């Protein structure tokens, strides 16, 4: 089976930690698992208001240290993709959360397929995304 290169959304990381079979299957075949600073911020924010902050942070650190996991930082190229996405969605009258536009911009910049369970990403033209293994092959 072909190896895939993905960017994970916050909800995909959560489903991975919950042991969702579809998510685990996708991650098993991922050659590259990208995570950006936006997703990292959302995860840390969620941990900070939960009851397992230290444990969640420790598990996230272990995840980030895996050789297939690549941490991606937003830069001026990401910002250009963000602006394109913003304009496209505004023209369609289909806004999505700001953080999700940054996540989509990162996926597009690095030519990664976005693993997310949010349906609104389908409104972004040119974004490759999915939630089951067949979407990535």
C-alpha positions in Angstrom: 0.0 0.0 0.0 1.2 3.5 -0.8 2.5 5.7 2.0 0.7 8.9 2.5 1.7 12.4 3.8 -0.8 14.1 6.0 -1.4 17.1 8.2 -3.5 16.3 11.3 -6.2 18.6 12.6 -6.8 19.0 16.3 -9.8 16.6 16.1 -7.7 14.0 14.3 -5.2 14.0 17.2 -8.0 13.7 19.7 -9.5 10.7 17.8 -6.0 9.1 17.6 -5.7 9.4 21.4 -9.2 7.9 21.7 -8.1 4.9 19.6 -10.6 5.5 16.7 -9.9 2.7 14.2 -10.1 4.8 11.1 -7.7 7.4 12.5 -5.2 4.7 13.6 -5.3 3.1 10.2 -4.5 6.3 8.4 -1.7 7.1 10.8 -0.3 3.6 10.3 0.2 4.3 6.6 1.4 7.9 7.0 5.0 8.4 5.9 4.8 12.0 7.1 2.5 13.3 9.9 2.5 17.0 9.9 1.3 19.1 12.8 1.4 22.9 12.8 1.6 25.5 15.4 -2.1 26.2 15.3 -3.0 22.6 16.1 -0.4 22.5 18.8 -1.8 25.7 20.3 -5.4 24.3 20.2 -4.2 21.1 21.9 -2.3 22.9 24.6 -5.2 25.2 25.3 -7.5 22.3 25.7 -5.1 20.5 28.0 -4.8 23.6 30.1 -8.5 23.5 31.1 -8.7 19.7 31.5 -8.0 17.4 34.4 -5.1 15.6 32.8 -2.9 18.5 31.6 0.5 17.0 32.6 -0.3 13.5 31.2 -1.7 15.0 28.0 1.3 17.2 27.5 3.7 14.3 28.1 1.8 12.1 25.6 1.9 14.9 23.0 5.6 15.4 23.5 6.1 11.7 22.9 4.0 12.0 19.7 6.0 15.0 18.5 9.3 13.1 19.0 8.3 10.3 16.6 10.5 10.4 13.5 7.5 10.6 11.1 6.0 13.6 12.8 7.1 17.0 11.4 6.3 20.2 13.2 5.4 23.0 10.7 5.5 26.7 11.5 3.4 29.3 9.7 5.4 31.8 7.7 4.8 34.3 4.9 4.0 31.6 2.4 1.4 30.2 4.7 0.0 33.7 5.0 -0.4 33.9 1.3 -2.4 30.6 1.2 -4.4 31.9 4.1 -5.3 35.1 2.2 -6.3 33.0 -0.8 -8.5 30.8 1.3 -10.1 33.7 3.1 -11.0 35.4 -0.2 -12.3 32.2 -1.7 -14.6 31.5 1.3 -15.7 35.1 1.6 -16.7 35.1 -2.1 -18.7 31.9 -1.6 -20.3 33.3 1.6 -19.0 30.2 3.5 -16.7 31.4 6.3 -15.0 28.9 8.6 -13.1 29.4 11.8 -9.9 31.4 11.5 -7.7 28.7 13.0 -9.0 26.2 10.4 -8.1 28.5 7.6 -4.5 28.6 8.9 -4.5 24.8 9.2 -5.8 24.5 5.6 -3.2 27.0 4.4 -0.4 24.8 6.0 -1.7 21.7 4.3 -1.8 23.4 1.0 1.7 25.0 1.4 3.3 21.7 2.2 1.2 19.6 -0.3 -0.2 17.5 2.6 -3.6 15.9 2.7 -5.5 17.2 5.8 -6.9 14.6 8.2 -9.9 16.2 9.8 -13.4 15.4 10.8 -14.7 18.9 10.2 -16.9 19.0 7.1 -16.4 22.7 6.4 -12.9 22.0 5.0 -14.7 20.7 1.8 -15.5 24.3 0.9 -11.9 25.1 0.2 -11.0 24.6 -3.4 -7.7 22.8 -3.9 -7.4 21.4 -0.4 -6.9 17.7 -0.3 -8.6 16.3 2.8 -10.2 13.2 4.2 -11.2 11.2 7.2 -10.9 7.5 6.1 -8.0 5.7 4.5 -9.6 5.5 1.0 -9.6 9.3 0.9 -5.8 9.3 1.0 -5.0 6.7 -1.5 
